[in-house]
Each structure stands twice: as structure tokens, then as C-alpha cells.
Amino acid sequence: MSLREIIQSKMEQLPRGQKAVALYVLEHAREAVGLTASELGKVVGVSEATVIRFASSLGFPGYPEFREALQESLLDQLKALERHQLYQTVGEGNNFIQSVIRQDLQKGINILATLDDRPIEDLARAICESSCINIVGLRSAKGLAYYFSAYLSWFIPETHVLNADMFLENVINARGDSLFIGISFPRYTKGTVQCLTLARELGKKTAAITDSPLSPLAPHADILVYAPCSHISFIDSFVIPVGLVNAVLLKVADNLGELTTKRLQELERAWAQYGVYEDRE
């Protein structure tokens, strides 16, 4: 469901003050996205606390997350070319490189204030308890799926990145204690959603690494790890998602305890024996 659809579905359940906020957001989304909770409350004629409760009623941890989702929903409506044209219109002047990097850094600072460790811990625990890990990430998210799989396979032998043309067979033939992890960000790939949907229907454990509670992956995931994804022109920037994937990997290694040390020692011996890395000594 889109953010608009979520708001509309909740409309009848909202108290009068929150309903006023909802109506304003639906009718003036482009104006609302630039307002703080206090400013939005003044425009609508309600308290800042009412605006914050409205965001909470929609399933967001707080107003900053709702505002971010609103911004993303506006961007998601734009096609790649439209994003690029908007980016060109805004312009970056002589600070092009700094502005691109600053955008990702600012996103990271914002998420640190609201980061919840529990989903990361839950995903790491589920990985350690599963006999087979299946990761599906399509199009630009494929690189993140392979990155995740590459490190995870050091400790979990049965780690696979699923191919789009075979995931139905992979899901159907998977063991009962398999874990399926879907990775997708706006504009979400249908194949990833379909994979998690089928896995959930067949009673498999599922998890999603995605950008918000409004992601189409969310209803089909037992575990949700939220990782905001920046849009830079037509590019999806995965700086924050990579950071959270790293956190999951480190938690997995921590959970495995002595096995991690043993496996790293074995890998180092094998890498040295077969000359995997350049000898810098």
C-alpha cells in the first residue's frame, strides 16, 4: 500500500485532530513534506503532540520517519528521467561531490537518532537458527544481495542469492527451516515481493530489508529491518542499507561465538594456501 492508501484506510479510526492532519497531508503533500511537526500543527490548527500521534497511528516510530516516508512517496511517483530532470533543475553548483556525499551522511545521522537494534538482532538470530539462507534482491538491489551473501557464506554454508527466473522453484523446494530475505527499495521490484509472498504462504520464515513500513515487502515479512535509501538523481544510494547489512553480519558473527573464530582461522589458511590475496609483506 502507498502512504496515501495507508492514510485513507486509517481515516475513519482517527480522532478529529489527527483526521484534520490526515486531510491536510492528502491534499497538500508537497507543502506538508517541508514542515516540522510543530509547523504542520500550526497550519492545521492542532498541537504538535497531535501531529506526532498521527504519525504513530500510521505505524511510524515518530514524525521524522513519517516525514521521510512522505518525501519518499513523492519521489517514488517520479520516473528515473523525471528524477534526473528535477535533480538538474535544483543544481549542485561547484560543490557537486560534497553535496552527493553530504546527502548520504545526513541520512545516516538522521537514522542514528531512531535506530532500533531489535530487528537487526532478530534477523541475526533467525539466520543462525536456519539451515539455509535464501536472499532475493533484483535490479539495483542485486549488488547488495550478493554483498550480503558473500560475507554470510563465510559462516553459513547454505547461503544462496536467488535468480529471478527460478525463485518460484527455489521457494517451493526449500527446506522447512529455510529463511528467505527480500531486499528492495523504491521503485520496488515485483519479483522480490512475489518471492516473499509465496515463501510466507508456504510457511517459510521471511525477512525484509527495505525502506519503510509502507514498503510492499512489509506485510509478507516476519522480520523487518528498515534501511532508508537515498535518491540521488536517477540513482538509488545504498550507503545506509550497506551499513545495516554490516551490522547484521557482525551480529551473526557475534552470535556464532567460537565458530566464528574457528571459521576465520580456516579461511585465512585457505586464502594463504591458494594465494587469494596479494602478499604485501
Secondary structure, 3 states (H helix, E strand, C coil): CCHHHHHHHHHHHCCHHHHHHHHHHHHCHHHHCCCCHHHHHHHHCCCHHHHHHHHHHCCCCCHHHHHHHHHHHHHHCCCHHHHHHHHHHHCCCCCHHHHHHHHHHHHHHHHHCCCCHHHHHHHHHHHHHCCEEEEEECHHHHHHHHHHHHHHCCCCCCEEECCCCCHHHHHHHCCCCEEEEEECCCCCCHHHHHHHHHHHHCCCEEEEEECCCCCCCHHHCCEEEECCCEEECCEEECHHHHHHHHHHHHHHHHHHCHHHHHHHHHHHHHHHHCCCCCCCC
